[in-house]
Amino acid sequence: MPKQNPKSSQPGWVTIRAAAELLGKTPSGVRRSFVPLLPPEAIVAEPTPCHLHAPTLIDALIARAKASILTSDPMAAEADSPALERWRAAKAELAEYELAEKRETVVPIEAVKDEMTAFSDSLRRFGERLMRRYGPDASRDMNKALDQAMAATRKYFHSHIKDKLYEI
């Protein structure tokens, strides 16, 4: 009768077949992809079946996943440099803008300018009608009030606009 693997009855040890089932892989896939990640003391090959130390396997998989993330996403990198910080800040700002766009809480400044111009033109035409009816002083007062309102609006937008957007 063949000897039984002493690890088979100890908690924390799994066969390659059991590891494959847990990971959704084939046993050969586990041997090829995951066993090389383990230190020798986490593998008991003799007597068969081969057993792996599950906590060590999990730690190795987490470490591999972290390494993969760090190499593929500079945002997750731990090393800091001024250029990386600027890149992170720009990426975060872009994400915030895209979220604000989806929530419809930002208005493109060109749209605001177009609407303000149309509104102003409408009021100026009204001022022309005032002039015909009540004289040039009424039209001048109306145009002066419009100019002051437009100047105040421009001042407000220039002090509150970031990157040509107005948040509402």
C-alpha positions in Angstrom: 0.0 0.0 0.0 1.4 3.4 -1.0 2.3 5.9 1.7 -0.1 8.7 2.3 1.1 12.3 2.2 1.4 13.5 5.8 0.0 16.9 4.8 -3.2 15.5 3.5 -4.9 15.6 6.9 -3.4 18.9 8.2 -5.4 22.1 7.9 -4.2 24.7 5.4 -2.9 22.1 2.9 -4.7 21.3 -0.4 -4.0 19.1 -3.3 -3.2 20.6 -6.7 -6.6 19.3 -7.9 -8.4 21.0 -5.0 -6.4 24.2 -5.6 -7.3 24.0 -9.3 -11.0 23.7 -8.5 -10.8 26.7 -6.1 -9.0 28.8 -8.6 -11.1 27.8 -11.6 -8.0 26.4 -13.4 -6.9 23.0 -14.5 -4.4 21.0 -12.4 -1.7 21.5 -15.1 -2.5 25.2 -15.1 -1.9 25.3 -11.4 1.4 23.4 -11.8 2.5 25.7 -14.6 1.3 29.1 -13.3 1.1 29.0 -9.5 3.4 26.3 -8.1 6.5 28.3 -9.3 5.3 31.2 -7.1 5.6 29.1 -4.0 8.7 28.6 -1.8 9.8 24.9 -1.5 8.5 24.6 2.1 5.0 25.3 0.8 5.1 22.3 -1.6 5.0 18.6 -0.5 5.3 16.5 -3.6 6.2 13.1 -2.1 4.4 10.9 -1.4 1.7 11.7 -3.9 -0.6 13.5 -4.3 1.2 16.8 -4.2 0.0 19.2 -1.6 0.3 23.0 -1.5 0.2 25.2 1.5 -3.0 27.2 0.8 -2.2 30.4 2.9 1.2 30.7 1.2 -0.5 30.2 -2.2 -3.0 32.9 -1.4 -0.3 35.3 -0.3 1.7 34.5 -3.5 -1.4 35.2 -5.7 -2.0 38.5 -3.9 1.6 39.6 -4.3 1.5 38.7 -8.0 -1.8 40.6 -8.5 -0.3 43.7 -6.7 2.8 43.5 -8.8 0.7 43.3 -12.0 -1.3 46.4 -10.9 1.8 48.4 -10.0 3.4 47.7 -13.4 0.3 48.4 -15.4 -1.1 51.4 -13.6 1.2 54.3 -12.7 -1.5 55.6 -10.4 -1.0 52.6 -8.1 2.8 52.9 -8.0 4.3 53.6 -4.7 7.3 55.5 -6.0 6.7 59.2 -6.1 8.1 61.8 -8.4 7.0 65.3 -9.3 6.0 64.1 -12.8 4.0 61.2 -11.4 2.2 63.4 -8.9 1.3 65.8 -11.8 0.0 62.9 -13.8 -2.0 61.6 -10.9 -3.5 65.0 -10.3 -4.4 65.5 -13.9 -5.9 62.0 -14.1 -8.0 62.6 -10.9 -9.1 66.0 -12.2 -10.2 64.4 -15.5 -12.1 61.7 -13.7 -13.9 64.4 -11.5 -14.8 66.3 -14.7 -16.2 63.2 -16.4 -18.2 62.4 -13.3 -19.5 66.0 -13.1 -20.4 65.7 -16.8 -22.3 62.5 -16.3 -24.2 64.1 -13.3 -24.9 67.1 -15.5 -23.4 69.5 -13.0 -21.1 71.4 -15.4 -21.9 73.7 -18.2 -19.4 74.4 -21.1 -18.5 78.1 -20.9 -19.3 78.5 -24.6 -22.9 77.5 -24.0 -23.2 80.0 -21.2 -21.7 82.7 -23.4 -24.0 82.0 -26.2 -27.1 82.1 -24.0 -25.9 85.3 -22.3 -25.3 87.0 -25.7 -28.7 86.0 -26.9 -30.3 87.3 -23.7 -28.3 90.6 -23.9 -29.2 91.0 -27.6 -32.9 90.6 -26.7 -32.7 93.2 -23.9 -30.8 95.6 -26.2 -33.6 95.3 -28.8 -36.0 96.1 -26.0 -33.9 99.2 -25.2 -34.2 100.3 -28.8 -38.0 100.1 -28.5 -37.7 102.1 -25.2 -35.7 104.8 -27.1 -38.3 105.1 -29.8 -41.1 105.4 -27.2 -39.5 107.3 -24.3 -36.4 108.9 -25.8 -32.6 108.4 -25.9 -32.2 108.7 -22.1 -34.2 105.5 -21.5 -32.2 103.5 -24.0 -28.9 104.9 -22.7 -29.9 103.9 -19.1 -30.9 100.4 -20.3 -27.6 99.9 -22.2 -25.6 101.2 -19.2 -27.5 98.7 -16.9 -26.8 95.9 -19.4 -23.1 96.8 -19.7 -22.8 96.8 -15.9 -24.6 93.4 -15.6 -22.4 91.9 -18.3 -19.2 93.3 -16.7 -20.3 91.8 -13.3 -21.1 88.5 -15.0 -17.7 88.4 -16.7 -15.9 89.2 -13.5 -17.8 86.5 -11.6 -17.1 83.9 -14.3 -13.4 84.8 -14.6 -13.0 84.4 -10.8 -15.0 81.2 -10.6 -14.2 79.3 -13.8 -11.6 76.6 -13.9 -10.6 75.3 -17.3 -13.4 77.0 -19.1 -16.2 75.3 -17.2 -18.8 76.7 -14.9 -20.1 74.4 -12.2 -23.8 74.8 -11.4 
